[in-house]
Amino acid sequence: MAKDLEIAVLLDFYGDMLTPKQREFIDYYYNEDLSLAEIAENVGITRQGVRDAIKRAECQLTEMEERLKLVKRFKEMQAGLEEIMECATQISAENRKSGLSREINDLSVRIKSIAISLSE
């Protein structure tokens, strides 16, 4: 089972919808980087039991994303905010080249500030 960064992201968004055991196993496996055998030893079940629980949890996380698309929307918003920041930076640079309008400068600073606060 290849460790997938996307599952760790899905866990951040949808982890509370899993059972406590599934969440614990996925967290151990993806965030703590424990092997199936190490998890099995820590919780007192078989390696196969851990694998099955992780597989079920991965399927649930993937299905939740397919339905709700929260991660997709989040990534799109992040990309949009980055583009807004780049545009505001370009506006500031052009403004400096062409005579420095105080209003344009203030608005570009305000746009950057709003984009930064939304991305946090």
C-alpha positions in Angstrom: 0.0 0.0 0.0 1.7 3.2 -1.2 1.4 6.1 1.2 -0.6 8.8 -0.5 -0.4 12.5 0.6 -3.9 13.0 -0.8 -5.3 10.7 1.9 -3.7 12.7 4.6 -5.4 15.9 3.1 -8.7 14.1 3.0 -8.3 13.1 6.6 -7.9 16.7 7.6 -11.1 17.6 5.9 -13.3 14.5 6.6 -11.6 12.7 9.4 -14.3 13.5 11.9 -16.7 11.5 9.8 -14.7 8.3 10.3 -15.1 6.0 13.3 -12.5 6.7 16.1 -10.6 3.5 15.2 -10.5 4.2 11.5 -9.3 7.8 12.2 -6.7 6.4 14.6 -5.4 3.8 12.1 -5.3 6.3 9.2 -3.5 8.9 11.4 -0.9 6.3 12.5 -0.3 5.1 9.0 -0.3 8.5 7.1 0.7 11.1 9.7 2.9 9.0 12.1 4.3 6.9 9.3 3.9 3.6 11.2 3.8 0.3 9.3 0.7 -1.9 9.3 2.6 -4.3 11.6 3.5 -1.6 14.1 -0.1 -0.4 14.2 -1.3 -3.9 14.7 1.1 -4.5 17.6 0.2 -1.1 19.2 -3.6 -1.7 19.1 -3.5 -5.5 19.6 -5.1 -6.7 16.4 -3.9 -8.5 13.3 -2.0 -6.7 10.5 -4.8 -7.7 8.1 -7.4 -6.1 10.4 -5.4 -2.9 10.4 -5.1 -3.1 6.6 -8.8 -3.7 6.1 -9.7 -0.8 8.4 -7.4 1.6 6.6 -8.7 0.5 3.2 -12.3 1.0 4.3 -11.4 4.4 5.7 -9.6 5.4 2.5 -12.7 4.4 0.5 -14.9 6.5 2.7 -12.7 9.5 2.6 -12.5 9.3 -1.2 -16.3 8.9 -1.5 -16.8 11.9 0.7 -14.6 14.0 -1.5 -16.4 12.7 -4.6 -19.7 13.8 -3.2 -18.8 17.0 -1.3 -15.7 18.2 -3.2 -14.4 20.3 -0.3 -10.7 19.6 -1.0 -11.2 20.5 -4.7 -12.9 23.7 -3.8 -10.3 24.6 -1.2 -7.5 24.1 -3.7 -9.3 26.2 -6.3 -9.8 29.0 -3.8 -6.1 28.8 -2.8 -5.1 29.1 -6.5 -7.5 32.0 -7.0 -6.1 33.8 -4.0 -2.6 33.3 -5.3 -3.6 34.7 -8.6 -5.3 37.7 -6.9 -2.1 38.4 -5.0 0.0 38.2 -8.2 -2.4 40.6 -10.0 -2.3 43.1 -7.1 1.5 42.9 -7.2 1.5 43.6 -10.9 -0.9 46.5 -10.4 1.4 48.0 -7.8 4.4 47.6 -10.1 2.6 49.3 -13.1 1.4 52.0 -10.8 4.9 52.8 -9.7 6.1 52.9 -13.3 3.3 55.3 -14.4 3.1 58.0 -11.8 2.1 56.5 -8.5 -1.6 57.0 -8.0 -2.2 56.9 -4.2 -5.7 55.5 -4.7 -4.4 52.6 -6.9 -1.6 51.9 -4.5 -4.0 51.9 -1.5 -6.5 49.6 -3.3 -3.8 47.1 -4.3 -2.5 47.0 -0.8 -6.1 46.4 0.4 -6.6 43.6 -2.1 -3.4 41.9 -1.0 -4.4 42.2 2.7 -7.8 40.7 2.1 -6.3 37.8 0.0 -3.8 37.1 2.8 -6.5 37.1 5.5 -8.7 34.7 3.4 -5.8 32.3 2.8 -5.0 31.9 6.5 
